[in-house]
Every structure is written in C-alpha cells, then in structure tokens.
Amino acid sequence: MPLTDTAIRTTKPTDKVVKISDGNGLFLQINPNGSRYWRLAYRFGGKQKLMALGVYPEVSLKQARERRDEARKLMADGTDPMVQRRVEKIALSGDDTFEQIARDWLKKMAPSWSAGHLALTTNRLERDVFPALGTMQIGTIKAQDVRAVLDRMATRGVISSVHRVKQIIGTVFRFAVAAGLADTDPTSALTRTLTPVKERHHAAVTDPAEISGLLRAIDAYSGDAVTRLALRLAPLVFVRPGELRHAEWSEIDFATSTWTIPAHKMKMREAHIVPLSTQAVVILEALRPLTGSGRYLFPSMRTPERPMSENTITAALRRMGYGVGEATGHGFRTTASTRLNEMGWDGDVIERQLAHAERNAVRNAYNRAAYLPERRKMMQAWADYLDQLAGRNVVQMMATAV
C-alpha cells in the first residue's frame, strides 16, 4: 500500500533500520536515532542502485514522489538519474571545465595504467592543453579551439606528439559526452587536417656481419661495469628498453632460469615470461655482486632507489661510435625479430617472445606461458648464435661477462 503522512509519523524507530515502501522503488528509511531519509531503489545498466531523495520532513511525501517520478522518466529515456544529478551539480558549481573533467578521467584510468603512462599523459595535458583549454567549460570548446592548441605544438616540430595529444583530448571529450557534460567530440573534425606522422623505425643492425661488429664493440666497452652488463644482456633477452631498465631481482628465478615481468610493467598489461639462456644467467650472476643487494638489476648511478636512465644504453652505443640512425636500445628487438624469422623459427613463437599484441582471438586464449618450451629452445639457440657472431666460446663468454 502507498504511504500516508500518518503512517510515516506513527512509525517509530527501533534498534534496527526500518524501511517502509511507497511503491515503484521509493521507500523511507528510518534509522535507530530517529532520522528519516527518502531513498529510491532502481536498476540501470544491469546494476542495482540506490539514490538519495532527501530528508523527511524537509522533503514531504508529495515531493519525494515527484522526485521518484522524475527519476523514472529519465530512466525511460535511457538516462541514469544519479548521473544526471551529478551533471547538474557540476554545471551549477562551474566544475565542468576541461581541466576538471580531464582530471576526473585521469583518476578513473589510473588503476589500469602504469605509473609512467599516467605521468606522461598528465604531463602532456598540463604542458600543452590546460594552459589554453583548462578553464573553459567543456561544452563550449569548439574544433578551432583544439586546433589552436595543436598548431602551437606543431611549431615546435613535435608532429607525433600533436597526434597523441589530439587523441587524449578526444578521449576526454568522449568521457564528457558519456557523462552528459558535452554534446560532441570536436576533435573528430580534425582527423584529416593534421600533418601526418612519418613512419619511424627504430635504428637496428640486421646484417650478420654488422651484428658481429656490434657485439664485439659491446664486449670491448670500457665504461661503467653495470652499463656494460646491461649492454651484454639486452640482445639476449630483446625486451623493450623500459622493461630491461626496470627489471628487479625479485623477478629473476635462477632455479628455473626465468625472468617474469609483471603485467603492470608490460605495454600490453599482461605478465611476460623471458626464458634465460645459459649466457644470460652468467651475466646475471656477474651482475649480482654489483647490484644484487638492491631492488633493481640496473639502478641509477645517482640513487639505487631508481632504475637506470632511459638514455643510458643509447648513450653507451653513441660512445661506441654508433650514430643516431645506426643503433638504439630498442633496436635489439628488431635485430632478433628479423634474424630469427630469417633463420626459420616459428613466427608465433617469435611474436609471443616479443610480447606483441595478439590479434588472433584463438591465439589470444593462450596464457602467458604459451609456447614456453619452444621459446626456451629458441632463446638458447639465439644466444649461441650471437656467441658465434661475436667469436666467443663458452670460456671467453664467462670471462668477459665480468
């Protein structure tokens, strides 16, 4: 039966919460301390929700019913009434600026992003976008406003960053549209108007003779011992430079000769196994007395609490005489991928070891240990091949690791 004012007044509080219903999800919650709150229970998007409608008697039974009916009309139109309330509250408070909405989006995405990606995205917004668009209400921003931001960036010659910032701005707008704070994404009008990004490949050596020369140069490197060991390990594991320099001793299992990189450190957000060849284990054993008491395999030269600088490997290659267009830390991946394919190794095994995104739905069902026996065999064969190119034997390899 629907509620009456008399029923509301005569229902006394008890030592437990009492709920008396008016129908269609509306009920009055009477707490043990005597306070009375209107609540609306409803389902939206497959989820059960509870919306506050006010305090009795400040909000009367009639007013509570009106608020319930308004909420149900919104649901009938496909709008979550709690989201609509938030939108109205933001609009009234003036908090629907681009910066506020962008920071709300960053907060939502943070749990699923790496710390580095979050910091980079935040920095791009703070440096290039907030100064121009930050204080503007998001619903008033036009395509030409966004274009002005991107044009200013383009004058610095950072064309790839221009495209990335456009993507970030577009994602913030789509977040705002979904929340009812904006009607459209103005960046969609700019898709074909920006200077295209020239495809850039990471410099790498792929000819066996050139690989041989690079390996011999690494063996002869006379700089910092930890850097030299990083240079020696990089071509053996061919992970991304960031994954190598962030490697931690806790991730290395000497008993199984395995390095397991946690998901949060991987580009594809999936834990990755790197089988360690005999040569890689020898290098790690040589490294352990130098950095094994700390967290990172390759700590910063300034503080062991931070990993090696992202420029350390490339800077060492430059000191060895390799120019910008000849070799990079990332190039070891290209070297391995090119040669292993040419040597006839299974492409699926290579791609899995490179931890590339898996586009085939059936293959994607495999877990992180997919093809592990084949990968372990391939990684050892690759290490042996590199030793041959470098002109090393096992004794020399062990002696030159330290």
N, C-alpha and C positions, 0 to 999 in steps of 0.2 A: 504494500500500500504506500502511496506517496506520503511524504512527511507533512506534518502540520506544525505551525508555530507552537501550539500547545504541547505536542509530543516532544518537540525539541526542548522546551522549557522544563518539562516534568521529568525528562530522562536524567537521572542522577549519575554522577561519575562513580566508578568503582575502583578497586585496586588494580584493574587491568584496563587497557584501551577498549573503548566501546565504539562500534561503528553502526550507525543507523542509516539505512539506504532510502533514497528518494526515487531511484529508478534511473535507467539509462546511464549507469556508471557514477552518478552523483551520490555522495554519502557525506554524513557529518561524523567526524572523528572526535570523540570525547575522551580526553586524557584524564588520568587519575587526579591531576591537580585542578581539574575543572575547566581547562581551556578547551575551546571547541573550534575545529578547523574544517572548512569545506574542502573536499577532495573529489577529483574526477578520475576514475579508473577507465582506461581505454587501451586499445591495441592499435598500433600503427607500424607499418612496415614489418609485420610479423613479430613485433615486440610488445610486451605488456608495459604500460607506462602509467605514471601517477602524477597528476597535475594539481597544484595548489590553486584554490579559487578564492581564498580569503578567510577571514576570521569572523565567526559569529559572536555577537550580534551586529558588529560593524557592517558585515555583508549579510543582508537579510536572506531569507529563504527564496524570495522572489528574485533577488539579484543573482543568487547562486544558480538558480535555474536558467536565467538569461545567459549567464556566462557558460553554462554547460551547453546550451543550445547553440551559442556562437561557435564553441569549440567543435561541436559535431558537424556544423555547416562547413567549417574549414576542412575537416576530415573528408567530408563528402566531395570536396573539391580537390582532394589529393594533397592537402597541406597539413603538416603536423602542427597542432595548436601550440605546443611548447616551443617549437622552432619559431613560429610566427610571433609569439610573445617576446622571444629574445631579439628578433629582428626589430620589433617596435621599440623595445627598450634601448637598443643600440642607437637607433635613429634619433630617439628623443635625447639621448645623452651626448650625441655628437661623436660617438666612438666608432662610427662606421667609416673611418679614414682608411686609406690604403695601407698605411703602416700598421694600424691596429689589426686589420683583417689579415695582413701578411704574417704578423707575429702570431696570431691565433692559428694560422695554417702551419707555421713552423712548429708550434707547440704540439699540434696534432701529429705531424710527421716525425718528430724527433725520436720516438721509441723505435721506429722501423729503419732509421738511418744510422750510419756510422757517425761518430763524433766529427770526423774530418769532413764528411759531406755536409753535415749540418753547419759546421763553421764556415765552409766555403760558400754555401748558399746564403747564409746570413750576411756574410761579408759583402757579397755581390749586391744584395738588396741595400745594405747600409751605405755602401760606397756610391752606387750608381743610380739607385731608384728612389730611396726615401728622400734625399735632398730635393728632388723635383716633384714627386707624386705623394710623398708620405702624408702630408697634411690635407690632401684633397679627399673629399668624400668619394668613396669608391664608385658610387653610382653616377658621378658627374664626369668621370675621366673618359676622354674620347681617344680615338685612334691616333689623332695628331699629337696628343699629349705624350703618349707612349713613344711615338715616332721621334719626338724631340729628344727623349732620353737616349734612344738607340743611336740617333745621329751624333749626339755628343760623344758617345762611346766610340763610334766609328772613326772619329777624327783622331783617336789615339792609335788606330790601326789594329784594334783587337777584334777582328771580324768574328772569330769563333765565339768570343765572349758575348758579342752582340746577340748572336742567335741563342745562346744559352740563357741570357738574361730575358730575352723575349719569351722563351719557354717558361721561365719562372714566373714572370708577370702574368702570362696567360693562365698558368695553373692557379695562381692566387685569385684571378677573376672567376675561374670556373668554380673554385671553392666558395666564392662570394655568391655566385649565381645559385648554387645548390642551397645556400643558406637564406636565399631570398633577399640578399643585400645589394645585388646588382642584376640588371636585366640581360646583359650580353657580355661577351669577352671581346673587347676591341682589338686585341692582338690578331684575331682571325683575319682582319682586313689587311694585315701587314705581311702575310705569309710570302707573297711573291714580289714584295717591294724591296727586300733587303739584299745587299751584296752577298752572293753565295760564298760559302766557305770552300776554299780549295782543299781537296783531299790531301791529308798529310800522313805519310807513313813514317814510322819510327826508323831512323837510320840503323841498318844492321848489315853485318857481313854474312854472306851465304855461300860464297865460293870456298870450297875446302882449303885451298891454298891461303886465302885471306883469313879463314878461321884459324888455321895453323899459326899464322903470324900473330894474330890477336892473343891466342893462348900463350905463346912464347913470351909476348910482351907482358902479359899478366904475371907469368912465372918470374920475370925479371924485375917486376915492380919493386922499387926500393923505398916506398913511402910507408905510412903507418901500417903496423902489422895487422891490426883488426880490419882495416880497409882492404889490405891485400887478401885476407881470407874471405872477405865478402866478395871480392872480385873472382876469387877461385870458386866459390860456391855458386855464384849467380848462374853461370852457364850450365851447371849440373842440375839445377832444380827448375830453371826458367819460369819462375813465378813473376808476378808483377813487382816492380821495384818497391812499391809501398808495402807489399806483403813480406818482402825479404827484410827490409829495414825494421819492420815492426815485429819480426819473429821473436818469440820468447822461449826461454829454456824450458818452461813448463809444457810447451807444445811438442818437445822432442822426446820420442820414446826410443832410447838406444837399444832396448831389448828386442824391439821389432823393426828397428831401422826405419822409423816412420816419423814424419812431421805432419801433425794435424792442425790445420789453420782454422780457427773458429769462424763461424758464419759471419759474425759482425765485422770481421776484417776483410771479407771477400766481396768483390764487386757484385756478384750475383746473390749475396746474402745466403750462401749455402756453405756449410763446412767442407773443407777440401783436404784430401789426403795426398801427401807428397812422399812416395817411396824413396828412401835414401839409398843411393848406391854405396858400394864399399868406399869409393873415393870421397863421397860426401861425408860419410861417417868419420873418415880420417881427418878431414878438415875441421869438423865439429869437435873432435877430440883435441885437436891442436888449439882450437879457439877456447875451449872450456877453461883452461888455467888463466886465460886473459880476462874473460868476462863472465864466467860461469857463476860467480858469487852474486851477480846482479839479476835483473829481470830480463833484459834484452840481450840477444846474441850480439847485436851490433849497436851498442849505446852511443849516444852523442859524445863527442870529445870534450864537451863542456860540462855535461852532467850525466851520470849513469841513469837518472830518472827518466830520461827522454831517449827516443831512438835516434839512430844516425840521421843526419840531414838528408833530405831528398836529393840534394845535389852532390853528395859525396862520391858516389860511384861514377857519375858522369864527369865530375871534375877530375877524378883519377884517370879516366880514359883520355881526357884532354891533355893531362900532364904526360901521358904516354905517347902523345903525338897524334891521337885520333881526333879529327875535326868534327864540327857540328853535323855535317852530312855523312859521316862515316860510321859512327858507332854511338849507341846510347845504352843506358842500363836496361831500358825496355827492349832494346834490340836483341837481347839474348833469347827472347821468346820467339821472335821472327826467325832467328838462326835455327833454333831447334825445330820449329814447325816446318820450315822449308826443307831442311835436310832429312828429317825423319820421314816426311812424305815421299821425298825422292828416294829414300832408302827402302821404301815399300812397307812401312809399318801401317797398320790399320788406322784409317782416318778417324774412326770413332774413338779409338784408344788415345790418339794424339789430342783430339779435341777435348776429351774428358780430362786429360792431364793438364791441358792449358786452362781448364775451368772456364771454357767459353759457355755462353748462354745456349741451352739446348732447345732447339726449335721443333724437334720432332716429339709429339706428345707421347708416343710409345717409349722412346728412349728416355724421356724426361721422368718416366716412372722409376728408373733405376735410382738407387740411393748413392750416397757419396762414395761408396766403395765399389761402384760399377767398374768393371774391367780391371780390378786391382791386381790380380795375378799377371795379366798381360802388361799392365803399366809398370809393375815392378821389374819385369823382364826387360821392358823397353828402356827404363831409366838406367839399368845397369849396362845394357848394350850401348846406350848413348854415352855414358861415362867412359866406357872402354874405347869407344870411337874417338872421343875427344883426347884421350891419352895418346892414342896412335897419332892423331894430327899434331899434337904438341911434342911428339917424340919422347914421351915419358915411358918408363917401365914402372913396375909396382914399387920397387925400392926408391927410385927417383921421386915418384909421386908422394910417398910417405915422407921423404926427406925434405921436399920442397914445400910441404904443407905448412911447416912452421917457419 
